[in-house]
Amino acid sequence: MTSCSVAGPNAPSPEPGAETAQLRLLEGVGAAEPLRLALETLGCRASTWSLVQVHHRPGAGATGIYQVDVVASDDRVTTEFLCISTAALTAPADGTVKLTGADGLALTVWRHPHDPLLPGLPWACDSAKVGAALFGLRTGSKTDSAVPELATVSYRPLRRAVLTAEYLGERRYLKVLRHGQAGRLAERHLLLTRAGIPAPELIEVPAPDVLAMHRAPGAPLAERLMRDGAQSMQPGALIDLLQKLPPESMRLPERPAWAARVRDYAMGAAAVLPEEQARITALADKVHHLVATVDAGPKVPSHGDFYEANLLVTGDSISGLLDVDALGPGHLVDDLACFIGHLAVLPSLDSRYIHIPAALDRFLAAFDRAVEPSALRGRAAGVALTLVAGAKHRASPADPDAWHADALRRLTIAESLADAALARRS
């Protein structure tokens, strides 16, 4: 490999086979050479390395995250995280290394937290700066030299990161976004809170492209679903919350629903399950046909990513609505389908979700009275298909192949929902 330029943002999307090859490179021993060359360029070398996770965006490249024991020029060893991405970048930030292979595949390598598209991430990973901004701590002073404990909740390379900061039992959240997105997300939070929707309260911080917020009250709905299927939660409460989204949301940009992009996500599913490509393509065709031909109802204010992990509950009431990035015009059926698609796959994530079949029947029966049942199931099938590739992200070092069975279960669930939609239609 040699140093080179990286493809521009309008580079054509790779074919499914090409994406499979990219994943094979990032997941295998082929990652060793890019790591070696990148560290050599940065004046150090790797002693050992291991893959942590691969993030794949169908048609937009994949990024591997690696834990590396880095040996500096003075022989000092530190454990760091490096990322190798096949995504097209025109102007990587300082500290990144651009490489290309003999097959012409362009790669960008960087040391976390210096993500080239998340300029606020280094600030969010600096406990002293975060402590001063969120807790008023004066690091280094004689009276208070403590810092908060930082933890990464999620990191999607080149897209976003979510971190927690905790100090003396108080927790704050940090969301790091691409340039210009934090202001737009703040507007959505304010729009919701002014309308009485329980979105988290924001905290102003002196950092670009970082949104800070207080912890919203309540526990994740997922916990209630695991415990007893959330039996005391009325499904109508979810519909009521969605119907209270402020009408001003209709002036925001509209994002395509998950099921509307089913063929893109089918590409991602086929990349991790290439032996099931014919099956995945057939399912995507079914969902695409259902989305195109079954009435979705009127356009209304929509959350855009409405499922159990983004809902907090206190008692029998919803006390927190999270991840409001996609707030805007949409269809009620797509929000409800997002909930159903995620709900249906929960047992594949954890065997303790034994109450999900009964809960699924209960929520479907209630949602059927609000939207077209065939549209609900067909679009939920599309949502479930978007989750197939994500099974690989949950691979465990103790059982590195377990994800494959999980992915197949998610695919089967998506097929069942699509078949149910077709049966309802006939």
N, C-alpha and C positions, 0 to 999 in steps of 0.2 A: 504494500500500500504506500501511496505517496500523498503529499499535500496537494489539495486542489480546491476549486470553487464548488459550491453547493448549488443544486438546481434551484431555479426560481419558483415563486409561489404558484405559478400557473402550469407547473409540470403536469403531464397527464397522469391520471390515476393508474397505479399498477394493476395488472391482471391478478386474479386470485392466486394463480400459481406463483407469481412473483412475490406476493405478500407472504405466501407460505415459505418461500426461500428466505425472505428477510427474517421471519420468525425463527427459522432453523439456524440462521447465522447468530442471532442475538441470544438464542437459548443454548447454543452448543459451544464447543471449544473454539470455534471461529472468532468468538468475541475476544480471545486473548490477544490477538495481534493488534486490533484497534486500541485496546487498553494499553498495551505496551508502547505503541507509537505515540499515543496522546500523552502519556506520562513522561515519556522521553522528551517530548517537545516542551513540557512544563518543567523539565529539569529534575525529574525523579524517576523511580521505577516501582513496579509492583512485585511484592514477594509472594503473596497469595491473593486469590480473588474468588468470589462466588456470586452467582446470580441471585438477586433478591426477587425481582418481578419484571415482567414484560407488559407494557401497556400498548395496545394495538388500536388504532383508529382506522377502520376500513377506508381505503382510498387516500389516507393522509399519513401513512407511515406508522412505524412502531418504534418504541423506545424501551431499551433494557436498562434496569437499575442494578448496579453491581456494588457489593461490599468489597473493598480493596484494602489490603495492608500495604500502605505506600511508604517506600524507603526514600528519604530525602538525601540530598548530596552529602549531608553530615552524618548519614547512616541512622538518623533518628526515624523510628517507625511510628506511623499514625494510621488509624483506621478511618477511611473516608468512603464516601459513596460517589461513584461516577456513573454518568448516563451516556449511553450510545444511542443515537437516534437516526432513523432513516428518513425522517420528515424533511420536507424541502424548506430550507431557510436561506434567505437572501443576504442577511447582514447579521451573523451571529455576534453576540456580545463579546467584550474582552474576556479573555480567559478560556474561550472555547477553542477547540482544535477541529479543523476540517480535514477529512480523509476521503480517499476513494479507492475502491478495489479494482482488480483487473477486469471485473465484469461491469465496471462503470457505476456501481452502486455508491452513491454519495452518503457519507456518514458525518455526523457532528457529535463531538464528545465534549462533555463539561463536567466539572466537579460541583457536586451539590454543596451549597444552595445557589450556585451561580447559573440558574436556568436562563437561557438567552431570551426567552419571551416572558419571564416573570421577574421584572426588575425589582419588585418589592420583597422578594423572597429572602435575600440576605438580611434585610432589616428585621423581618419577621422571625428569623432564626437567631437573632442577637438578644439573649436574655436580658442584658443590661438595658438596651434601648427599649425593649418591650416592657420591662419592669417600670422604667421611668414613665412611659406613656400611659400604661394601663393601671398601674398601682401607685404611682407617685413615688417610687423608690429612688433613692439617691445613692446609686452604686458607687462605692469607693469612699463615701464619707465615713466619718468616725461613728456617726449615729446609726447608720443603716447601710450595710454593705450586702444585704441579701438580694437575691434575684429570684424571679419566678421559675418554676419548672416548666419547660416547654416540651410539647409532645406533638408529633405529626399525626393527625387523624387520617389524612389522605393526601397523596401527591400524585397528580396526573401531569407528567412532564409536558412542558410547553403549553399547558392549559390552565391549571389552577392548583392551589394547595390550601389545605385547611389545617390549622394548628390550634392547640389549646395552650393557654398560659394559666398556671395555677400558683396561687400564693396564699398561704394561711387559710386554706379551705375555699377561697374565692376563685372562680374560674371565669376566664374570658376566652372568646374565640376570635381567631384571625383567619380571614379568607384573603388569599393572595391571588390576584387576577392579572390578566394581560393588560397592556397599556390602554387606559381610557375606560376600562370596564367597571372599575370600582365606583366611579361617580354614577354611572347608570344603575348599578345595583343599589346604591344608597337611595336613589330616587324611588325605586320599587319598594324598599323597606318603609320609607316615609309615607308613601301612598297607602300602603296596607295598614300601618299603625294608625294613621289618621282616620281610617275607615273602621277602626275597632278590630282589625284582624290581628291575632297574636303573633306577629313576626318579631324576631329578637330586636331589642333596643340597641341602637348604634352608639359607638364611642369614637370621637374624633381623634385621629392619630397623625403625627407628622411624618407620614411615609407615603410614597407614591404607590398607587395601585394596590393598596391594602385596606381592607374593610375590617374594622374591629367591632365586636358586639358583646353585649352581656349574654349570659346564659338564659335561655328561655325556660320558664317553669315547666315541671312535669317530667314524666318518664316516656321513653320511646314506645310507641304503640306496639312495636315488635315484641317487647317484653310481655305485654298483656296477651298478645296472640300466642306466644309460647306457653304462657301459664295456663290459659283456659280458653283460647280462641277468642279472647275479648268479648265474652258472652254478654257482659253488661253494657257494652258499647253499642248504641243504636246505629245501624248503617246510615240511617237518615241524617245523622249528625255530620257525616262527611259531605253529603249532598248540600246540606244547609250551609256549611262553611264555604263551599265553592260558590254557592249562589249569592253569598255576601261579598265576594270579591268586588272591589270598587269599579264602577263603570268607566272611570278614567283609564283603566287598564287597556281598554279597547284602542287607545291612542298610541300604545306602545308597539314596537315592531312585532310582527307575528313570526313565530318559529314553527317549522313543520313538526307535526306530531311524530312520536316514535314510530308508529306503524306506517306512516307515510314514507319513511326512509327504509322500509323493510329490506329492499334489495341491497342497500349499502351494508346493513347489519348481517344480511345473509352472507356477504363476502367475508366478513369477519368470522362468522361461525364456520364457514367452509375452510378458512385458513387454519383453524385449530382442529377441525374434524374433516380433513380432506377426503377421507374414505366415505363420508356421508354427504358429499357435495350434491349428488342427484336428489337425495332426500330433502336437503336444505333448499335447493332450488325449487323443488315442487311445492314446498311449504310457502316459500316467499311468493311464488306465483299465486297461490290460493289467497294469501293475505292481501296482496296487491289488488287482486280482483275484488275482494270483499270491500276494501277501502274505497275502490273506485265506483262500486255499484250500489252499496248499501248506504242509505241516507244517514248522515252523521248529525243531523239536527242543525239548529241555528248557531251562528258565531256568538260566543259569550266570553266574558272574562275567564281566563284559564290560568291555572298554576303552572302546568307544563311538565312537572316531574312529581306527581302526586302519588306517594306510596308510603308504606308504614314507617320507614326510616326517617321520613321528613315530617312526621306527625308526633307531637308530644301530647300526652294526656294526663290530666289530673282528675281523679275520680272517674266520672263518666263523660267528662267534657274535654274537648280539644283545647289545650292551653298553649300550644306552640306550633307554628307553621314555618318550616325551615326551607332553605335552598329555593329562594324565590327568583332566581336568575331568569327563568323562562316566563315569568308573568307577562301576559299579553293576550291578544285575541286567540281564541281556539274553540274547541267543542267540549261540552260537558262529557260526552261519551269518551273522549280521549283521556281526560283526567281519571275517570272511573275505570277505564281499561288499563291505565297505568297501574292503578291500585290492584286490580284483579290479576294482571300479569305477574306482578311481583309477589302477591299473596300466594299464587298457585305454585311458585317455585321455592317457597320457603322450606318445605320438607327436604328438598335436595341440598339445602345449605346446612341443615342441622336436623338430626333425627328426633330431637326433642319437640319439634313442631307437630305433635301428634294430633292436635285439634284443628289443623288447617282444613282438612276436607269438609268438616261440618261448618267451619267459619266461611269457607268459600261458597258453599251452598246458600248460607244466610245472606252474605253480602250480594251475591248474584241475584237472589230473589228480590232484594230491595232495589238494587240498581236497575233491574229489568222494568220496574215501574216508572223510572225516570227517563230512560233512553231506550233506543231500539236494541232488543236482546241480541240480534245477529251482529249488529255493528259492535256491540260491547265485547262479544267473544272474539270476533275476528280481529279487532284492534288489540285486544289483550293477547292474542296469539302473536301478533307482531311484537308486542312488548317482551313477551317471554323469549322470543327468538333473539332479541337484542341482548339478552342475558346469557346466551349460550357461551360466547367467547369469554365472558368474564369468569367462567368456572375455572379457567386456567390460572387466573390471577390468585386464586385461593389455594394453589398447590402447596402442600405441606412437605417440608424436608423429611418428616417421618414417614410419609406415604406419598412420594412425588407423583405417582400415577393415579391417585384417587380422583383427581379432577376430571379424568376422562369419563368415568361413569357418571359423575355429576353433570357434565356437559350433555351427555346422552339423555339423562333424565330430563333436563331442561328442554331439550329438543322434543322429546316425547310429549311433555306437557304442552308445549306450543302447538304441536300437531293435534292434540286432543281438543284444545280450545278452538282451533280452526275448523276441525270436523264438527264440533258442536255448533259453531256459527253457521256452517252450511246446512246442518240439520234443521236449525231454527228457521233458516231462510226458506227451506222447502216446506 
